[in-house]
Amino acid sequence: MTTLLFTHAASLNHLTPEGHPERPDRIRAVEQILAAPPFAKLVRREAPRARVEDILLVHPERHLRHLEQLSPASGLEYIDADTTMSPGTLEAAFHAVGGAVAAVDAVMKGEAHNAFCALRPPGHHAGADYAMGFCYFNQAAVAAYYARKTFGAARVAVMDFDVHHGNGTQDIFWTDADMFYGSTHQAPLYPFTGEAHEQGVGNIFNAPLSEGTGSAAFREAMRTVILPALDDFSPDLLIISAGFDAHHRDPIGGLELTEEDFAWVTLNLMDVADRKAGGRVVSLLEGGYDLRGLASSAGIHVQALMHGAANPAPTANRS
């Protein structure tokens, strides 16, 4: 079995203000490391443009039309202080969703064991009817509901290890007991959601971490909160919101994780997926704003995915 990599040049055409952390160089950094020899066996595909009907599985038409109206012919249009649209933003967002949907197609059809989508803009702050926090559409949620509609996936899980809580995904899943959202994130930190008591209908599992948290506490939160809940949920598909801004180098996060932590969490998540979901994993790039930390962390994450594809039933090291 193989690991797929989805990319698209449109990701580079989503422009942000000078000095903005969510910039095209993020994709260049990830693509550069994934061009190295250890990744030669990645099967590379161009992310298609999302179909409107797939976006509408999560987002009402008024949200799409609002973004279309805001999309500028030149310059930048501000949605909020952090979130802007350039002439290339909407097309990039369409391909980010399209890549997520295509990845679901591939893993659910058995064409690949797992997939990584190196696309931007990110999505986990976008709610059904709002854009915020650098995010416009919530590709993880769209992918989850697409898997339900197209392949009859009864239970879909999203696990998010971005330094910021994915409030949009949580909001979208809040009343749907057959959708799981689990998150480790720094708190307090933007968007100031994700407390442990936020549980939806028993399908939301938050493990907030204090500023300065490193490997030991992160792994303990995964072992005691997220992994047992995910195992009990028994998903048909696991989607990872793979944000690498919990890396110790990141300029807008305050956690102290290392590349090895991202390898560890990936292998442990894949262990659950192998036992519960036939190994089906779709990973979507979210945050990560120090280019060196982002590239090395994404690289080791993809190496772990490739290891799982080559060894379909690995036993993850939970030490």
C-alpha positions as CSV (number, residue, x, y, z in Angstrom):
1,M,0.0,0.0,0.0
2,T,1.1,3.6,-0.6
3,T,0.9,7.0,0.9
4,L,-0.5,9.8,-1.3
5,L,0.6,13.4,-1.3
6,F,-1.8,16.0,-2.6
7,T,-0.5,19.5,-3.6
8,H,-1.6,22.3,-5.9
9,A,0.1,25.4,-7.2
10,A,-3.0,27.4,-6.2
11,S,-1.8,27.2,-2.6
12,L,1.0,29.7,-3.6
13,N,-1.5,32.2,-5.0
14,H,-3.3,32.8,-1.7
15,L,-1.4,36.0,-0.6
16,T,-1.5,37.6,2.8
17,P,-0.1,40.9,4.2
18,E,3.6,41.3,4.5
19,G,4.8,39.7,7.7
20,H,1.8,37.5,8.1
21,P,2.7,34.1,9.4
22,E,0.4,32.1,7.1
23,R,2.3,32.7,3.9
24,P,3.1,30.9,0.7
25,D,6.6,30.0,1.9
26,R,5.0,27.5,4.2
27,I,4.0,25.3,1.3
28,R,7.4,25.8,-0.4
29,A,9.1,24.6,2.8
30,V,7.0,21.5,3.0
31,E,7.3,20.7,-0.7
32,Q,11.1,21.1,-0.5
33,I,11.5,18.6,2.3
34,L,9.1,16.2,0.7
35,A,11.2,16.3,-2.5
36,A,14.2,14.7,-0.6
37,P,15.2,11.1,-1.3
38,P,13.4,9.5,1.7
39,F,10.1,10.6,0.1
40,A,10.7,9.1,-3.3
41,K,8.0,6.5,-2.9
42,L,5.3,9.0,-2.2
43,V,2.6,8.9,-4.8
44,R,2.0,12.5,-5.8
45,R,-1.3,13.8,-7.1
46,E,-2.6,17.3,-7.9
47,A,-5.5,18.3,-5.7
48,P,-8.7,18.8,-7.7
49,R,-10.9,21.8,-7.3
50,A,-13.7,21.0,-4.9
51,R,-17.2,20.7,-6.2
52,V,-19.7,23.2,-4.7
53,E,-22.0,20.3,-3.7
54,D,-19.3,18.9,-1.5
55,I,-18.6,22.2,0.2
56,L,-22.4,22.5,0.8
57,L,-22.3,19.4,2.9
58,V,-20.9,21.6,5.7
59,H,-21.2,25.3,4.6
60,P,-24.5,26.9,3.7
61,E,-24.6,28.6,0.3
62,R,-24.8,32.0,1.9
63,H,-21.2,31.4,3.3
64,L,-19.9,30.5,-0.1
65,R,-21.6,33.5,-1.7
66,H,-20.3,35.8,1.0
67,L,-16.7,34.7,0.3
68,E,-17.3,35.1,-3.4
69,Q,-18.5,38.7,-2.9
70,L,-15.5,39.5,-0.7
71,S,-13.0,38.0,-3.1
72,P,-11.1,41.0,-4.5
73,A,-9.9,41.6,-8.1
74,S,-6.7,43.1,-6.7
75,G,-5.2,43.9,-3.4
76,L,-6.4,42.4,-0.1
77,E,-9.9,42.3,1.5
78,Y,-10.0,41.9,5.3
79,I,-12.5,39.5,6.9
80,D,-11.0,40.2,10.3
81,A,-7.7,41.5,11.6
82,D,-6.0,38.1,10.9
83,T,-7.9,36.8,7.9
84,T,-7.6,38.4,4.5
85,M,-8.6,37.5,0.9
86,S,-6.4,38.1,-2.1
87,P,-7.4,37.4,-5.7
88,G,-6.0,33.8,-5.4
89,T,-7.5,33.0,-2.0
90,L,-10.8,31.5,-3.0
91,E,-9.3,29.2,-5.6
92,A,-6.7,28.0,-3.1
93,A,-9.4,27.3,-0.6
94,F,-11.4,25.3,-3.2
95,H,-8.3,23.2,-4.0
96,A,-7.6,22.7,-0.3
97,V,-11.1,21.2,0.1
98,G,-10.8,19.3,-3.1
99,G,-7.6,17.7,-2.0
100,A,-9.2,16.6,1.2
101,V,-12.1,15.1,-0.6
102,A,-9.9,13.3,-3.2
103,A,-7.8,11.9,-0.3
104,V,-11.0,10.4,1.2
105,D,-11.9,8.9,-2.1
106,A,-8.5,7.3,-2.4
107,V,-8.3,5.8,1.0
108,M,-11.9,4.7,1.2
109,K,-11.6,3.0,-2.2
110,G,-8.4,1.2,-1.1
111,E,-6.1,3.0,-3.7
112,A,-3.8,4.1,-0.8
113,H,-3.4,3.3,2.8
114,N,-3.3,7.0,3.8
115,A,-2.7,10.5,2.4
116,F,-1.3,13.8,3.3
117,C,-2.6,17.1,1.9
118,A,0.1,19.8,1.8
119,L,-2.3,22.6,0.9
120,R,-3.3,26.0,2.3
121,P,-5.2,27.9,3.6
122,P,-5.8,25.9,6.7
123,G,-9.4,25.1,7.8
124,H,-10.0,24.2,11.4
125,H,-11.1,27.6,12.6
126,A,-13.8,27.9,9.9
127,G,-17.3,27.2,11.2
128,A,-20.3,26.3,9.0
129,D,-21.1,30.0,8.4
130,Y,-18.0,31.9,9.3
131,A,-14.4,32.3,8.3
132,M,-11.7,33.3,10.9
133,G,-8.2,32.5,12.0
134,F,-6.7,32.2,8.5
135,C,-9.4,29.7,7.6
136,Y,-12.3,30.0,5.0
137,F,-13.7,26.5,4.5
138,N,-13.3,23.6,7.0
139,Q,-11.8,20.9,4.9
140,A,-11.6,18.4,7.7
141,A,-15.3,18.6,8.3
142,V,-16.2,18.5,4.6
143,A,-14.0,15.4,4.2
144,A,-15.8,13.8,7.2
145,Y,-19.3,14.4,5.9
146,Y,-18.2,13.5,2.3
147,A,-17.0,10.1,3.7
148,R,-20.4,9.6,5.3
149,K,-22.4,10.6,2.2
150,T,-20.3,8.8,-0.4
151,F,-19.0,5.7,1.3
152,G,-21.4,5.2,4.2
153,A,-18.8,5.9,6.8
154,A,-20.9,5.6,9.9
155,R,-18.4,7.2,12.3
156,V,-15.6,9.6,11.4
157,A,-13.0,11.0,13.7
158,V,-11.0,14.2,13.5
159,M,-7.9,14.4,15.7
160,D,-6.3,17.9,15.9
161,F,-2.8,18.5,17.4
162,D,-2.5,22.1,16.2
163,V,-1.4,24.5,19.0
164,H,-4.7,26.3,18.5
165,H,-8.0,24.8,19.2
166,G,-10.1,23.9,16.1
167,N,-13.2,25.8,17.2
168,G,-14.8,25.5,13.8
169,T,-14.6,21.7,13.6
170,Q,-15.9,21.5,17.2
171,D,-18.8,23.7,16.4
172,I,-19.7,21.8,13.2
173,F,-19.6,18.4,15.1
174,W,-21.1,19.7,18.3
175,T,-24.5,17.8,18.1
176,D,-23.5,14.9,15.8
177,A,-22.7,11.9,18.0
178,D,-21.3,10.0,15.0
179,M,-18.6,12.6,14.4
180,F,-15.6,12.7,16.9
181,Y,-13.4,15.7,17.5
182,G,-10.3,15.4,19.7
183,S,-7.8,18.2,20.3
184,T,-4.6,18.9,22.2
185,H,-3.9,22.6,22.1
186,Q,-2.4,25.4,24.2
187,A,-4.8,27.2,26.5
188,P,-5.4,30.0,27.1
189,L,-4.6,30.9,23.5
190,Y,-6.6,32.0,20.4
191,P,-9.4,31.3,19.8
192,F,-10.0,30.8,23.5
193,T,-12.1,27.7,23.2
194,G,-11.4,24.1,23.9
195,E,-11.9,23.7,27.6
196,A,-12.1,20.1,28.9
197,H,-15.8,20.6,29.8
198,E,-16.7,21.4,26.2
199,Q,-18.0,17.9,25.3
200,G,-20.8,18.4,22.7
201,V,-23.0,15.3,22.9
202,G,-20.2,13.2,24.4
203,N,-18.3,13.3,21.1
204,I,-15.8,16.2,21.8
205,F,-12.6,15.5,23.7
206,N,-10.4,18.5,24.6
207,A,-7.0,18.2,26.3
208,P,-5.9,21.8,26.9
209,L,-2.2,22.3,27.6
210,S,-0.5,25.1,29.5
211,E,2.1,27.4,27.9
212,G,5.5,25.7,28.1
213,T,4.2,22.2,28.0
214,G,6.6,19.8,26.4
215,S,6.8,16.2,25.3
216,A,5.9,14.4,28.6
217,A,2.7,16.3,29.3
218,F,1.6,16.2,25.7
219,R,2.1,12.5,25.5
220,E,0.3,12.0,28.8
221,A,-2.7,13.9,27.5
222,M,-2.8,11.8,24.4
223,R,-2.5,8.6,26.4
224,T,-5.1,9.4,29.0
225,V,-7.7,11.6,27.1
226,I,-7.5,11.4,23.3
227,L,-6.3,7.9,22.4
228,P,-8.7,6.0,24.8
229,A,-11.7,8.1,23.6
230,L,-10.7,7.5,19.9
231,D,-10.3,3.8,20.5
232,D,-13.7,3.6,22.1
233,F,-15.3,5.6,19.3
234,S,-14.0,3.1,16.7
235,P,-14.0,5.3,13.6
236,D,-14.4,4.1,10.1
237,L,-12.0,6.8,9.0
238,L,-9.5,9.0,10.9
239,I,-8.8,12.5,9.7
240,I,-5.8,14.3,11.2
241,S,-5.8,18.1,11.4
242,A,-2.0,18.2,11.4
243,G,-0.9,21.6,12.7
244,F,2.8,21.8,13.5
245,D,2.7,25.1,15.4
246,A,3.1,23.3,18.7
247,H,6.8,22.9,17.7
248,H,9.1,24.7,20.1
249,R,10.4,27.0,17.4
250,D,7.0,28.3,16.4
251,P,6.6,32.1,16.7
252,I,2.9,32.2,17.6
253,G,2.6,29.2,19.9
254,G,4.0,28.5,23.3
255,L,4.2,24.7,23.5
256,E,7.6,22.9,23.4
257,L,7.1,19.9,21.2
258,T,9.8,18.3,19.0
259,E,9.7,16.5,15.7
260,E,9.8,13.2,17.6
261,D,6.6,14.1,19.3
262,F,4.9,14.5,15.9
263,A,6.2,11.1,14.9
264,W,5.1,9.5,18.1
265,V,1.5,10.9,17.9
266,T,1.2,10.0,14.3
267,L,2.2,6.4,14.9
268,N,-0.1,6.1,17.9
269,L,-3.0,7.5,15.9
270,M,-2.2,5.1,13.1
271,D,-2.2,2.3,15.6
272,V,-5.9,3.1,16.4
273,A,-6.7,3.5,12.8
274,D,-5.2,0.1,11.9
275,R,-7.2,-1.6,14.6
276,K,-10.5,0.3,14.1
277,A,-10.6,1.9,10.7
278,G,-8.8,-0.5,8.4
279,G,-5.8,1.8,8.5
280,R,-7.7,4.6,6.7
281,V,-6.0,8.0,7.5
282,V,-6.3,11.3,5.8
283,S,-4.0,14.1,7.1
284,L,-4.5,17.7,6.4
285,L,-2.0,20.5,6.9
286,E,-3.2,23.1,9.4
287,G,-0.8,25.5,11.2
288,G,3.0,25.7,11.5
289,Y,4.7,29.0,11.0
290,D,8.4,28.6,11.7
291,L,9.6,27.3,8.3
292,R,12.3,25.1,9.6
293,G,10.1,23.6,12.4
294,L,7.2,23.2,9.9
295,A,9.3,21.4,7.3
296,S,11.1,19.0,9.7
297,S,7.8,18.2,11.5
298,A,5.8,17.7,8.4
299,G,8.6,15.5,7.1
300,I,8.7,13.2,10.1
301,H,4.9,13.1,10.1
302,V,4.8,11.9,6.5
303,Q,7.6,9.4,7.2
304,A,5.4,7.9,9.9
305,L,2.5,7.8,7.4
306,M,4.7,6.0,4.9
307,H,5.9,3.6,7.5
308,G,2.3,2.7,8.3
309,A,1.5,2.3,4.6
310,A,4.5,-0.1,4.1
311,N,3.7,-2.0,7.4
312,P,-0.1,-2.0,7.5
313,A,-0.4,-3.2,11.1
314,P,2.5,-1.6,13.0
315,T,2.6,-1.6,16.8
316,A,3.2,2.0,17.8
317,N,5.6,2.8,20.6
318,R,3.3,4.1,23.4
319,S,6.2,4.6,25.9
